[in-house]
Amino acid sequence: MVNKAGEELMGQSREELIGKTDYDFFPKDEADFFTQTDREVLQNKKLLDIPEETIENENLGQRILHTKKIPILNKEKNPQYLLNVSEDITERKIVEEQLKKSLAEKEVLLREIHHRVKNNLQIIASLLHLQEGSLDDEDLINILKESKSRVNSMAIIHETLYQSPNLSYLNFKRYLEKLVYDILYTYEIRKGIIDIQLDIDDINLNIDTAIPLGLIINELITNTVKYAFPQNEGTITIKLKSLPENIEITIADNGIGLPKDINLENPETLGLQLVQSLIGQLDGKLKLNKDNGTEFKITFKEVKYKRRM
């Protein structure tokens, strides 16, 4: 037996189909596959789900089917008939392929955007570096170095995303390792003079969280490099931990410590003002420990994506 949809799919009338086998309509290798799966269903007495199989139709061309083969058992539980139910999913597969192609094109475009943003930020950092070399005023030189470091912290995020297999999230461990050593390079700290100890969980963060967090880390490490070690020797410890309900980052040093009269709620320096503002963006909390050097501990949650208009 065959229904109307089966006639249309095969491109043959019911009279032309009944009494024929797969070998009357398909090439031998295809007919072998169809009859093999038929026998498998009858022998195992179990339904067989074939997500995709292809047939050729004289009028419609190549069609893709989702087929289920079901054994119909008699009273003795032996297979008596084979029910073949095929759904034509050709149009759906075409749409899926078009969507995949469109998504791939958008991913290439997004990677190119990250690459160009990174290049533009690096150009700005280079211009600041060139300007720095033409100045004699130490205060202005420091201002330019700080600005260059902030720009670089954002450039590294776009570079990391450009190289990431997932454009929605970046591996923050990889990013942080590069950021720290770039800061040391900016302030001409030779390798080994300041010991960097990293204890970083393998955490992926979205860009809305990574940029403010990267700037916070940049400010705190920059301040440590500039002020904590008058002899240019010491240890900076950075820990990033994923906790059950939030994320915690600790930046500590064994330097001379912060001034006793510092007010973190209303700081006077631009760097700490920026840190407080960025912690607010992350809806985070800051704890300061000055018992042995300086330790900043920040707890926060990943910022949820906000739709741009």
ZIWOUR-V332676 format. One record per run of one state. SS is the DSSP state (helix for helix, strand for strand, loop for the rest). FROM is the first residue (numbers start at 1). TO is the last residue. If there is no record, write none. Layout:
BEGIN
SS:FROM:TO  SS:FROM:TO
END
This chain:
BEGIN
loop:1:3  helix:4:10  loop:11:13  helix:14:17  loop:18:21  helix:22:24  loop:25:27  helix:28:44  loop:45:47  strand:48:57  loop:58:60  strand:61:73  loop:74:78  strand:79:88  loop:89:89  helix:90:133  loop:134:137  helix:138:163  loop:164:168  strand:169:171  helix:172:186  loop:187:190  strand:191:191  loop:192:193  strand:194:200  loop:201:203  strand:204:206  helix:207:228  loop:229:233  strand:234:242  loop:243:246  strand:247:253  loop:254:263  helix:264:266  loop:267:269  helix:270:281  loop:282:284  strand:285:289  loop:290:293  strand:294:300  loop:301:309
END
